[in-house]
Amino acid sequence: MRSLVILAVVAAAAIALYALSPYLANVVTGGGATQTAQTSSSAAQTTQTAASAPSRTTETGRTTTTSAGTSTSALPTATQTAASTSRPPTASSPSPARPNMTLALETKEVNATRLPAAAVLRFRVENAGAARGALVINGTTVELGPGGSAELNFTAVVSRAGANYVLLYVNGTPRLYGFEVLYYTPVFVAEPVAVEVYRLPASVSANVTVRNVGNCTGYFGGIAVPPGGNATASVTINATAAGRYYVDVGGVEVEVDVVYLAVGYAVRAQSPALEAVPGEPVPVYFLVENTGNATEALYVNGTRYVLRPGGRLQINSTVPAYSRRPVALVVNGTLWRWTLNVSTIAVRALLKIGGGIYNPALSPQVVISSSQSAVPYTWVLTTNATRRSVALAVGGSTYLVPPGGRLLINGTLQAALNAWNTVSITVNGTTYAVQVYVQLEPPTLYVGQITGMSFTDSRTYVQYPTCTGTPIGSVSFTVAVYSVSGSVSYSGNTIYFSGSITAYVNPPGETRTVGFSGSSTNGVGQVTATIGSYTVVVKFSGGSVTEVDVNGQPVACGSSIIPVPPFMYQKPPGGTIDAVSFATEIADLFAKGPSDYITDAYYNGRYVVLVDAAGHTMTYSGGSIGGPLQVDIYGQISQTS
């Protein structure tokens, strides 16, 4: 098995040396044989993988072990330069004492000012073991006691800068050690020069700057030039034509460009503003360019400018924008004229109000209908710009409108109803206005299902019934109803109601509050009230009293003892209806007599005004009636316009 391991190690080393053979550099030892090794960072990687090349070698007894490194090698012979030292023997231990021999390259960098060069490499041999040991390095035996050390110098020939490797045979096994070669040399480069001439052929002289771009001081023309430094030399050529010439100065090639100079200039005008609002300041750029290859003095609008060949002068100006705007420039007494092709941007304002959209130029006067005095409107502002955003100043604020975009300015007209009103807007100093006649109309409501109402009617109603029958006999009454209050609810075709009546009754000449309740189905029903010791039941059909009972006995009365308003037998309106009609019909449900019916109703822009025959004024808004008649309506009521 040991022989197989040795064969495997030898085979791996042979493969590594074969891979590195193109990179080996010559290594020479004093009086020893010359062997070959070269440098390559890629070789180092190849060797590390194939041969596990070491940077340090350890020897214990006659057995050799290695630690991994990255190097290619040369084969030098060692010269021992330091005498070995040994420690006093130590006390014996249960296990036998063994040497621990190591070999390490201490020279990591080598400086060189020319290549190829001889590099002196210093190695250190140490015995870190507890017994005396020896290493055979390139045929040289180094024997050391415990704790002893020695230095060996090898001279290797290197021919390239950068990573290099040295190959040593340690106890017969090839080992690689890497080091860096730092190469220092001056490199002189001449900066190109250009010479201008006005005629040819001509003898041309120029000063040349030679720069040391290397990493070592060199001499140019007998002058020491450090790295990064420069020197100056003079060169003369006979130029027969314009073009590039090459001259050798002190071994350095100099590039000389001979430029034949001619004069000429060009002028043009341009403006980035292809679109502009009328009167808007737009920039104009006049570009004067020296089209020759000679420096020229130009007078532009009376001011002198000097332009080198290819030089440009930009004159900036602004002019008010309008279509086909002429501009001019004077250069060396010559007048140059242009016409700017600037498209005029127009602002379009449309008024959206009362469900319509109006152009002030085409519709200076419009008539709209509204159910309120506060009429919302929107100005829609657009432009015909296709390339740029346009700034619109409106009401102290500035807005940017992109091409194809629009600006919406919302407002509310507090209108004089049934009269002319002015709606206007000022954009960039221009005012757009429309005369609007606001014709008042009541809101349109949608009445869904009404589930009930509560009410208080404080309007006085007087009646004079005369009743004859058992048990009251024949009696004439004066009844003054001061108030009626209660609630009404609906279930299908049936109406339920209850409440109280406060009235003055004579006889007996007393003011009493009595309760009432009842119901009707499809307009037919009855109402019951207890007045003193009498229980009165009034039966009705629609608006007509069909029977009056007192304590269960029918009596004949010229008029009903208990008022029978329409809310007892008639349901409120539903569906789509205007607010004035709806409020009127609700109020009429509580009419106790002719004086309670609404005779005048109108919408004033905020609410519905109701006036009954007796002159009482009520208002309707938001599902409630207020005033002498107060009604709260419960159900689904929404305003649609």
Order of alpha helices (4+ residues) and beta strands (2+ residues): alpha-beta-beta-alpha-beta-beta-beta-beta-beta-beta-beta-beta-beta-beta-beta-beta-beta-beta-beta-beta-beta-beta-beta-beta-beta-beta-beta-beta-beta-beta-beta-beta-beta-beta-beta-beta-beta-beta-beta-beta-beta-beta-beta-beta-beta-beta-beta-beta-beta-beta-beta-beta-beta-alpha-beta-beta-beta-beta-beta
